[in-house]
Amino acid sequence: MWTPTQNEDSHGEDRQEIYPSGRGTVGKVLIVSSNHGVTGQISEILREHALSVEVVGSVTVAIGRLHHNKFEAVVIDWELDQCATCLHQLRSSPQNRTAVAFALTRESEQTTTALRQGFSFVLERPLSPESIRHTLKVAYGLIVRER
């Protein structure tokens, strides 16, 4: 089980982490967030579902990854500057334009705006393993289909 080594509000800038799944993977997920606690929590549950995870801490790095790699799903933290730009780049990328897009929000107003802007699903803070698993269960078929 994942245990946070830093508190949920700790932030890193352009870090990049890769969390491979322990078995054959069904797809790759890019998480764009500078919040270590959130990325660790989401990554653990994604790996439980045979999804490999790559984490980047900035939109700039994420855009570069989107241009060079195929991802079946992308989780974008609403609190990052240029969140909408990242979604636009995702949809403009030939290899990722149909990837499942998750917004990571903090309140219902952000959730509504994210869905209007084109995100497929929303993970709303405060996160719990149950809420992440529930959203992933609903989205899983779409993620596998992107493969």
Phi, psi and chi 1 to 4 in degrees:
 res  aa     phi    psi   chi1   chi2   chi3   chi4
   1 MET       -  141.4  175.2  169.0 -113.0      -
   2 TRP   -73.9  134.8  175.4   81.9      -      -
   3 THR  -124.4  126.3  -53.4      -      -      -
   4 PRO   -66.0  134.6   20.5  -26.6      -      -
   5 THR   -97.9  -12.8   55.5      -      -      -
   6 GLN  -133.1  156.9  -61.2  175.0  -45.6      -
   7 ASN   -71.7  159.2   94.8   26.5      -      -
   8 GLU   -60.2  -22.3 -175.1  173.9  -53.3      -
   9 ASP   -92.5    5.8  -68.5  -34.2      -      -
  10 SER   -73.6  145.7   63.6      -      -      -
  11 HIS  -129.9  146.9  -61.3  -79.2      -      -
  12 GLY  -127.8  154.3      -      -      -      -
  13 GLU   -83.7  -93.6  -75.9  -54.2  -54.2      -
  14 ASP  -100.3   31.0  -68.4  -23.1      -      -
  15 ARG   -65.2  155.4   80.0 -169.6 -164.5  -53.8
  16 GLN  -137.6  126.6 -179.5  174.7  -18.5      -
  17 GLU  -130.5  145.8  -58.8  170.2   35.5      -
  18 ILE  -123.3  127.3  -61.5  176.1      -      -
  19 TYR  -115.8   93.7  -60.9   91.0      -      -
  20 PRO   -71.8  150.5   24.3  -29.4      -      -
  21 SER   -74.4  151.4  173.5      -      -      -
  22 GLY   -74.1  -10.1      -      -      -      -
  23 ARG  -132.3 -173.1   52.9 -165.3  157.0  170.7
  24 GLY   -57.0  137.5      -      -      -      -
  25 THR   -94.6  152.3   61.3      -      -      -
  26 VAL  -101.7   -4.6  -63.6      -      -      -
  27 GLY   171.6  170.3      -      -      -      -
  28 LYS  -112.8  139.0  -74.4  175.5   53.2  177.9
  29 VAL  -123.1  133.4  179.3      -      -      -
  30 LEU  -102.6  125.5  177.4   65.4      -      -
  31 ILE  -107.9  126.0  -59.9  176.4      -      -
  32 VAL  -112.0   98.5 -173.6      -      -      -
  33 SER  -163.6  145.9  177.6      -      -      -
  34 SER   -98.0    7.3   58.7      -      -      -
  35 ASN   -96.4  105.8 -173.8  -50.2      -      -
  36 HIS   -60.1  -41.1  -65.8  -81.4      -      -
  37 GLY   -61.9  -46.1      -      -      -      -
  38 VAL   -66.8  -45.5  166.4      -      -      -
  39 THR   -65.6  -36.9   59.7      -      -      -
  40 GLY   -65.0  -43.2      -      -      -      -
  41 GLN   -64.0  -46.8 -170.2  176.0   23.1      -
  42 ILE   -67.4  -43.1  -64.9  169.5      -      -
  43 SER   -58.6  -43.7  -64.4      -      -      -
  44 GLU   -58.7  -44.6  178.0 -176.3  -10.0      -
  45 ILE   -71.5  -36.9  -66.8  168.3      -      -
  46 LEU   -62.8  -42.0  -68.9  170.7      -      -
  47 ARG   -64.8  -33.8  -73.3 -169.4  -41.4  -87.9
  48 GLU   -58.9  -24.8  -71.7  173.1    5.5      -
  49 HIS  -102.9   24.3  -69.4   82.3      -      -
  50 ALA    62.0   34.8      -      -      -      -
  51 LEU  -109.9  130.8  -65.3  162.4      -      -
  52 SER   -84.1  149.8   66.1      -      -      -
  53 VAL  -128.0  135.5  179.8      -      -      -
  54 GLU  -121.7  133.9 -176.3  172.6  -22.0      -
  55 VAL  -117.1  130.9  177.6      -      -      -
  56 VAL  -127.3  150.9  -63.9      -      -      -
  57 GLY   -98.7    2.6      -      -      -      -
  58 SER  -146.7  155.9   75.9      -      -      -
  59 VAL   -66.0  -37.8  169.5      -      -      -
  60 THR   -58.2  -47.3  -56.4      -      -      -
  61 VAL   -65.9  -40.9  174.0      -      -      -
  62 ALA   -59.6  -43.3      -      -      -      -
  63 ILE   -61.1  -41.3  -70.2  170.4      -      -
  64 GLY   -61.7  -42.7      -      -      -      -
  65 ARG   -64.6  -38.4  -58.5  -60.9  -65.2  149.3
  66 LEU   -65.9  -31.0  -69.0  169.6      -      -
  67 HIS   -77.1  -19.7  -72.9  -34.6      -      -
  68 HIS  -116.0   -7.3  -64.1   98.1      -      -
  69 ASN  -138.7  152.6  -63.0  -79.3      -      -
  70 LYS   -94.5  129.7  166.0   78.1  172.8  130.6
  71 PHE  -125.8  139.6  -65.5   95.7      -      -
  72 GLU   -81.7  -24.2  -77.7   69.8   36.9      -
  73 ALA  -150.2  153.3      -      -      -      -
  74 VAL  -136.9  131.6  178.3      -      -      -
  75 VAL  -108.6  122.1  179.2      -      -      -
  76 ILE  -119.1  125.4  -55.7  170.0      -      -
  77 ASP   -74.1  120.9 -166.4  -25.3      -      -
  78 TRP   -61.1  -24.9 -169.4  -99.2      -      -
  79 GLU   -79.5   -8.0  -65.9 -177.2   -8.6      -
  80 LEU   -79.3  142.1  -69.6  174.5      -      -
  81 ASP   -61.6  144.9  -69.7  -22.1      -      -
  82 GLN    69.4   28.0  -59.1  177.9  -30.5      -
  83 CYS   -57.9  -45.8  171.6      -      -      -
  84 ALA   -64.4  -35.7      -      -      -      -
  85 THR   -62.5  -40.4  -59.5      -      -      -
  86 CYS   -64.0  -43.3 -168.2      -      -      -
  87 LEU   -62.0  -42.7  177.8   65.2      -      -
  88 HIS   -60.7  -44.1  175.7   73.8      -      -
  89 GLN   -65.0  -36.8  -69.5  -64.3  -42.0      -
  90 LEU   -59.8  -48.5  172.4   68.9      -      -
  91 ARG   -72.0  -20.4  -63.7  -62.5  179.7 -136.3
  92 SER   -87.3  -16.7  -60.4      -      -      -
  93 SER   -77.2  121.3  166.5      -      -      -
  94 PRO   -55.0  -40.3  -22.4   30.8      -      -
  95 GLN   -82.3  -13.4   67.3  -91.4   28.8      -
  96 ASN  -122.8    3.7  -67.6  -55.8      -      -
  97 ARG   -61.2  -24.7   73.7  173.5 -175.8  -92.1
  98 THR  -104.7    9.6   58.9      -      -      -
  99 ALA   -61.7  149.5      -      -      -      -
 100 VAL   -74.3  125.0  178.9      -      -      -
 101 ALA  -107.5  124.3      -      -      -      -
 102 PHE  -109.5  133.1  -66.7   82.5      -      -
 103 ALA   -98.9  139.0      -      -      -      -
 104 LEU  -105.1  106.4  179.3   57.8      -      -
 105 THR  -115.0  175.9   65.3      -      -      -
 106 ARG  -118.3  -21.6 -171.3  168.7  -67.3  -79.0
 107 GLU  -148.3  164.1   56.1 -169.4   41.6      -
 108 SER   -63.8  -32.0   58.8      -      -      -
 109 GLU   -64.6  -41.0 -175.0  176.9  -49.7      -
 110 GLN   -64.8  -39.0  -69.6  176.2  -17.8      -
 111 THR   -60.5  -46.9  -63.7      -      -      -
 112 THR   -61.3  -45.7  -58.2      -      -      -
 113 THR   -63.2  -42.6  -56.6      -      -      -
 114 ALA   -61.3  -43.9      -      -      -      -
 115 LEU   -65.4  -37.5  -68.7  169.9      -      -
 116 ARG   -65.7  -32.3  -76.3 -173.1 -174.7  143.0
 117 GLN   -79.7   -9.4  -73.3 -170.9    4.6      -
 118 GLY   118.3    4.5      -      -      -      -
 119 PHE   -69.5  142.6  -77.1   91.7      -      -
 120 SER   -79.1  -38.8  -49.8      -      -      -
 121 PHE  -141.0  162.6  -64.1   92.9      -      -
 122 VAL  -132.0  136.3  173.3      -      -      -
 123 LEU  -109.3  113.7  -64.0  166.5      -      -
 124 GLU  -102.7  131.2 -169.2  171.7  -54.9      -
 125 ARG   -72.5  150.3  -67.5  177.3  175.8  108.8
 126 PRO   -73.4  136.5   25.3  -29.9      -      -
 127 LEU   -80.8  149.0  -64.5  173.8      -      -
 128 SER  -134.6  155.0   69.5      -      -      -
 129 PRO   -55.3  -37.3  -26.9   35.2      -      -
 130 GLU   -65.3  -43.4  -65.5   77.6   26.9      -
 131 SER   -67.9  -37.9   68.6      -      -      -
 132 ILE   -65.6  -46.7  -62.0  168.3      -      -
 133 ARG   -61.5  -40.6  -76.9 -174.4 -176.2  100.1
 134 HIS   -62.2  -48.3  174.1   75.5      -      -
 135 THR   -63.7  -41.8  -56.9      -      -      -
 136 LEU   -64.3  -38.4 -176.3   56.6      -      -
 137 LYS   -59.6  -41.4 -178.5  179.2  179.3 -178.9
 138 VAL   -68.4  -37.9  173.6      -      -      -
 139 ALA   -88.8  -15.1      -      -      -      -
 140 TYR   -56.6  -43.4 -165.7   74.3      -      -
 141 GLY   -59.6  -40.3      -      -      -      -
 142 LEU   -66.7  -38.8  -65.9  173.2      -      -
 143 ILE   -64.2  -46.0  -67.8  169.9      -      -
 144 VAL   -64.6  -37.3  171.2      -      -      -
 145 ARG   -63.7  -29.5 -173.1 -178.3   72.7 -167.2
 146 GLU   -69.9  -15.7  -77.6  -54.9  -54.5      -
 147 ARG   -60.4      - -162.8  167.7  168.5 -162.6
